[in-house]
Amino acid sequence: MNFKPLSNHIFLEPLEDEKVTKSGIVLPETASKERPTRGKVLAIGEGKRNEKGEIIPMSVKVGDTVLFKKYGPDEIEIEGKKYLVGEEEDVLAIIQ
């Protein structure tokens, strides 16, 4: 699978947080109704253009783990696996 997002779009693999109750029971990701808010960047576009037509470089790079807006990116399914596609503005932080 080879993707090249356009403009300032980002292609993400959602990462689920492991949920543990106070008593130490690990809940499977299927028990959570919430959408993930972390993801791994799989592909990025070249960046958005400013008023002069110059490309503004992206702040994230392929391989970064990012924190994004809960309902920002759109969910898509490819070959039975879920991915997210959003814009750079949907990303709140890079997790280091």
C-alpha positions in Angstrom: 0.0 0.0 0.0 1.5 3.3 -1.1 -0.2 6.6 -0.3 0.9 10.2 -0.9 -1.5 12.7 0.8 -2.0 16.0 -0.9 -1.4 19.5 0.5 -1.3 19.5 4.4 -3.0 16.1 4.8 -1.8 13.4 7.1 -2.4 9.6 6.9 -2.4 8.0 10.4 -2.6 4.6 11.9 -4.7 4.9 15.1 -3.1 3.8 18.3 -5.3 2.5 21.1 -4.5 3.2 24.7 -4.5 0.2 26.9 -7.2 0.7 29.5 -6.6 -0.6 33.1 -9.2 -0.4 35.8 -8.3 0.7 39.4 -8.2 -2.9 40.4 -5.7 -3.8 37.7 -8.0 -5.4 35.1 -6.8 -4.8 31.5 -9.8 -3.9 29.3 -9.6 -4.8 25.6 -9.9 -2.1 23.0 -13.3 -3.5 22.0 -14.7 -2.5 25.4 -14.1 1.2 24.7 -16.6 3.3 22.8 -14.3 6.2 22.5 -12.3 7.1 19.4 -8.5 7.0 19.7 -6.7 10.3 20.0 -3.2 9.0 19.3 -1.8 7.8 16.1 1.4 7.0 14.1 2.0 9.1 11.0 2.3 6.8 8.0 2.4 9.5 5.2 2.3 13.3 4.8 1.6 15.7 2.1 4.1 18.4 1.0 2.5 21.1 3.0 0.0 24.0 2.5 0.7 26.9 0.3 0.7 30.5 1.6 -0.6 33.6 -0.3 2.6 33.9 -2.3 2.3 30.3 -3.5 5.2 29.1 -1.3 4.9 25.7 0.4 4.8 25.8 4.2 6.7 22.7 5.4 4.9 20.2 7.6 5.6 20.2 11.3 5.2 16.4 11.6 7.2 13.6 9.8 6.5 10.0 8.9 7.0 7.8 12.0 6.0 10.5 14.5 3.4 9.5 17.2 0.9 12.3 17.5 -2.0 13.5 19.7 -4.9 14.7 17.6 -8.4 16.2 18.0 -10.9 13.5 18.9 -13.2 14.2 16.0 -10.7 15.9 13.6 -9.5 13.2 11.2 -11.8 11.1 9.0 -11.8 7.4 9.5 -11.3 5.2 6.4 -11.0 1.4 6.0 -8.6 -0.2 3.6 -8.3 -3.9 3.2 -10.2 -4.4 6.5 -7.9 -2.1 8.6 -9.0 1.3 9.9 -6.9 4.4 9.2 -7.3 8.1 9.8 -6.9 11.0 7.3 -6.8 14.5 8.5 -5.1 17.9 8.1 -2.0 19.1 10.0 -4.3 21.4 12.0 -6.0 18.3 13.5 -2.7 17.5 15.3 -2.3 18.9 18.7 1.1 17.6 19.7 4.0 15.3 18.8 4.5 12.7 21.5 8.2 12.1 22.3 
